[in-house]
Amino acid sequence: MSYVLVTAIPLLLWFVSQPLVGTVALASIAGLFVGGRRVYRLTRCFYDCQGFTFDLGGTAQITVTQIPTDEAS
């Protein structure tokens, strides 16, 4: 717990002194975290299901699948 406080106090002081930059940095970190999780889940789903489909507003769908490989050759 003390390590968290040691790093949180300087970050909090920086955030208070630079609110615009701190907000942009916090939003960027949150976006990278959420985006990284989604990419991980999408990659895992692609390898488990061998494909996935994007729905484009109910008018079109894009399906991405893996081409089966011949393991014997």
Secondary structure, DSSP 4 states (H G I P E B T S, - for coil): -HHHHHHHHHHHHHHHHSHHHHHHHHHHHHHHHHHHHHHHHHHHHHHHHSEEEEEETTTEEEEEEPPP--TT-
